[in-house]
Amino acid sequence: MALIQCNFFSKSLMRTVPIQVVLPTDKVSFSEDAAPVEKPFKTLYLLHGIFGNYTDWVSGTRVQAWAQDRNLAVVMPSGDNKFYVNNPRSNEMYGDFIGKELVDFTRRSFPLSRCREDTFIGGLSMGGYGALVNGLRNPETFGAICALSAALILEKAIGPMEYTNFLMDNKGYYESVFGDLTKLKGSDMDYDALAKKVGTGTNPKPKIYMACGTEDELITPNRAFRDHLKALNFDLTWVEGPGIHDWYFWDEYILKAMDWLPLDDVSQGVSSGHVSEK
């Protein structure tokens, strides 16, 4: 399994940015009947949570081995605590970077499929929010969305809040990310509004997988968004189970999410020595 760190200049962010890519181009099978994979890889763009960076998923979960088992490419960028949204006032266009520029760059640089049905976006916590928002903003690009413990915090962001020293309770932080908070509802950063727009529009709807721990403080807004998606007739898979907001939960449920993705049937027991349980 090739693990590639790449730096390139992003026009959306106006700086050089790092990404990490899991690419099964060097996958080895000891079966004489196994042929090397030659067609473009299905791809999961995988977003980290708050306080993290592009290395989190590989260090915190077994996603690398599971991607190899499934002939799946995984692209992991950095979101820099910015919730993967556009902020024109600061020239930080993270939404354009994730939903357009990153997809275009990686498709030109690596053997990735250009088909919508082979292109997925996922994430945890802040990255779960980013996956939902950018997947719904770009339904022509992403065929499926996976959101684990999604940080669906818009009600908190627009509610009464002070300027404090703690990031997640600081009104100034949310203003720096989302801009004018009075204009947040109904914008292209509002997952409820985006879901309604896509759900009642003519574009194809991405399939959505959502999971959250029953002891996670985010379970209530995640259940509310689940109900919103159901009312809009999205193809939704919802899973909840024991767990809090931590890597134990995300390691378990990223495997479940990858098993849910429409991937090709592939043989297990490859060179990583790992055998997945179905």
C-alpha positions in Angstrom: 0.0 0.0 0.0 1.5 3.3 -1.1 1.2 6.1 1.4 2.0 9.4 -0.4 2.5 12.8 1.1 2.1 15.5 -1.5 2.4 19.3 -1.4 0.9 21.5 -4.1 -0.1 25.1 -4.6 -3.8 25.8 -4.0 -5.4 28.7 -5.8 -8.4 28.5 -3.5 -6.3 28.9 -0.4 -3.4 30.9 -2.0 -0.7 28.8 -0.4 1.1 25.5 -0.6 -1.0 22.8 1.1 -0.2 19.2 2.2 -2.3 16.1 1.5 -1.8 12.4 2.3 -3.0 9.8 -0.2 -3.5 6.1 0.3 -3.1 4.5 -3.1 -3.2 0.7 -3.6 -1.1 0.7 -6.7 1.6 -1.5 -5.1 -0.9 -4.0 -3.7 0.5 -7.5 -3.7 -1.5 -10.7 -3.8 -0.1 -14.2 -3.3 -2.8 -15.8 -5.4 -1.7 -16.9 -8.8 -5.1 -16.1 -10.2 -5.1 -12.5 -9.0 -4.6 -9.9 -11.7 -3.3 -6.4 -10.9 -5.8 -3.7 -10.7 -5.5 -1.5 -13.8 -8.7 0.5 -13.9 -8.9 3.9 -12.1 -9.5 3.7 -8.4 -12.7 4.6 -6.6 -11.8 7.4 -4.2 -12.8 8.5 -0.8 -12.0 12.1 0.2 -11.6 11.9 4.0 -11.8 14.9 6.2 -10.4 15.2 9.8 -11.9 16.8 12.8 -11.2 20.0 14.8 -7.6 20.4 16.1 -6.4 17.7 13.6 -4.7 17.6 10.2 -4.2 15.4 7.2 -2.3 12.7 9.1 -5.1 12.0 11.6 -6.9 9.2 9.8 -3.8 7.1 9.2 -2.5 7.6 12.8 -5.9 7.2 14.5 -7.5 4.3 12.5 -6.7 1.3 10.4 -8.1 3.0 7.3 -4.9 2.3 5.3 -5.2 -1.5 5.6 -8.9 -1.4 5.0 -8.5 0.8 1.9 -5.9 -1.7 0.5 -8.3 -4.6 1.0 -10.9 -2.8 -1.0 -8.8 -1.3 -3.8 -9.9 2.1 -2.6 -7.9 5.3 -2.9 -8.2 7.7 0.1 -7.3 11.4 -0.1 -6.8 13.2 3.2 -6.4 17.1 3.2 -6.1 19.5 6.0 -9.0 21.7 7.1 -7.2 23.9 9.6 -10.1 24.3 12.1 -12.1 26.1 9.3 -15.0 23.7 8.9 -14.2 23.2 5.2 -16.3 26.3 4.1 -15.7 29.3 2.0 -14.8 32.6 3.7 -14.3 35.3 1.0 -13.3 37.9 3.6 -10.2 36.0 4.6 -9.6 34.6 1.1 -9.8 31.1 2.6 -12.1 29.2 0.2 -12.0 25.8 1.8 -15.3 24.7 0.2 -14.0 25.4 -3.3 -10.7 23.6 -2.3 -12.4 20.4 -1.1 -15.3 20.2 -3.5 -13.5 21.2 -6.7 -9.8 22.0 -6.7 -8.7 19.0 -4.6 -10.8 16.6 -6.7 -9.4 18.1 -10.0 -5.8 18.0 -8.8 -5.8 14.5 -7.5 -7.6 13.1 -10.6 -4.9 14.7 -12.8 -2.1 13.4 -10.5 -3.2 9.9 -9.6 -5.1 7.0 -11.3 -8.5 7.9 -9.9 -11.9 7.4 -11.5 -13.6 10.5 -12.8 -17.1 9.0 -12.4 -19.5 10.4 -9.8 -20.5 6.9 -8.7 -16.9 6.2 -7.9 -16.2 9.4 -5.9 -17.1 9.7 -2.2 -16.5 12.2 0.6 -16.5 11.4 4.3 -15.2 12.8 7.6 -15.5 12.8 11.4 -16.8 15.6 13.6 -15.8 18.9 11.9 -14.9 16.7 8.9 -18.4 15.1 9.1 -19.9 18.6 8.8 -17.5 19.3 5.9 -18.4 16.1 4.2 -22.1 16.8 4.4 -21.9 20.4 3.3 -19.5 19.9 0.5 -21.1 16.6 -0.7 -24.5 18.4 -0.9 -22.9 21.5 -2.5 -21.4 19.3 -5.2 -23.9 16.4 -5.8 -22.7 16.2 -9.4 -19.2 15.2 -8.1 -19.9 13.0 -5.1 -22.1 9.9 -5.3 -21.9 9.1 -1.6 -21.3 10.9 1.7 -20.1 9.3 5.0 -20.5 11.5 8.2 -19.3 10.2 11.5 -20.2 12.1 14.7 -20.8 15.1 12.5 -20.3 18.5 14.2 -23.8 19.9 13.3 -23.2 23.0 15.4 -25.1 25.7 13.5 -27.7 26.3 16.2 -24.8 26.8 18.7 -23.0 29.1 16.4 -25.9 31.4 15.9 -27.1 31.3 19.5 -26.1 33.6 22.4 -22.3 33.3 22.9 -19.5 35.4 24.4 -16.0 36.2 23.3 -14.0 33.7 25.4 -10.6 32.0 25.4 -12.0 28.5 24.7 -12.2 28.0 20.9 -15.5 26.0 20.7 -17.4 28.5 23.0 -15.9 31.6 21.4 -18.2 33.8 19.3 -15.2 35.3 17.6 -14.0 31.9 16.4 -17.3 31.1 14.7 -17.3 34.6 13.1 -13.9 34.0 11.7 -15.1 30.7 10.2 -18.6 31.5 9.0 -18.6 35.3 8.7 -21.7 37.2 9.6 -23.5 34.7 11.9 -26.9 36.3 11.3 -26.7 35.2 7.6 -25.6 31.7 8.3 -29.1 30.0 8.2 -30.2 29.4 4.7 -26.6 29.9 3.3 -24.5 27.3 1.5 -22.9 26.5 4.9 -26.3 25.4 6.3 -26.7 21.7 6.0 -30.5 21.8 6.5 -30.9 24.3 3.6 -28.5 22.4 1.4 -30.3 19.2 2.0 -33.7 20.8 1.1 -32.2 22.3 -2.0 -30.8 19.0 -3.2 -33.7 17.0 -2.0 -36.2 19.0 -3.9 -34.1 19.7 -6.9 -33.4 17.8 -10.2 -29.8 16.8 -9.5 -29.1 13.3 -8.3 -29.0 13.0 -4.6 -25.8 11.5 -3.0 -26.4 8.5 -0.9 -25.6 9.3 2.8 -24.2 7.2 5.7 -24.4 8.8 9.1 -23.2 7.3 12.4 -23.0 8.7 15.9 -22.3 7.4 19.4 -25.3 7.3 21.8 -23.1 8.9 24.5 -21.8 11.6 22.1 -23.1 15.1 22.9 -23.7 15.5 19.2 -26.3 12.7 19.0 -29.3 15.1 19.3 -28.4 17.3 16.3 -27.4 14.3 14.3 -30.7 12.6 14.9 -32.5 15.8 13.9 -30.6 15.9 10.6 -31.3 12.3 10.1 -35.1 13.0 10.3 -34.7 16.0 8.0 -33.0 13.8 5.4 -35.6 11.1 5.7 -38.4 13.6 5.2 -36.6 14.6 1.9 -36.4 11.0 0.8 -32.7 10.8 0.7 -31.2 7.3 0.4 -29.9 7.3 4.0 -28.3 4.8 6.2 -28.3 5.8 9.9 -26.4 3.9 12.5 -26.0 4.6 16.2 -24.3 2.6 18.9 -22.5 2.8 22.2 -19.7 5.3 22.0 -18.5 8.8 22.7 -16.6 11.4 20.5 -13.3 9.5 20.2 -11.1 7.4 18.0 -12.4 4.1 19.3 -15.8 4.9 17.8 -14.3 6.4 14.5 -12.0 3.4 14.0 -15.0 1.0 14.3 -17.3 3.0 12.2 -15.1 4.0 9.3 -14.8 0.3 8.6 -18.6 0.1 8.6 -18.8 3.1 6.4 -16.3 1.6 3.9 -18.2 -1.6 3.8 -21.3 0.4 3.0 -19.7 2.2 0.0 -20.4 0.7 -3.4 -17.0 -0.9 -3.9 -16.0 -3.7 -6.1 -15.7 -7.2 -4.6 -12.1 -7.9 -3.9 -10.2 -10.7 -2.3 -9.0 -10.3 1.2 -5.7 -11.4 2.9 -3.4 -9.2 0.9 0.2 -8.2 1.7 -0.7 -6.1 4.7 -1.5 -9.4 6.6 -4.9 -8.0 7.5 -8.1 -9.9 6.9 -11.3 -7.8 7.2 -14.4 -9.2 8.8 -17.5 -8.7 6.8 
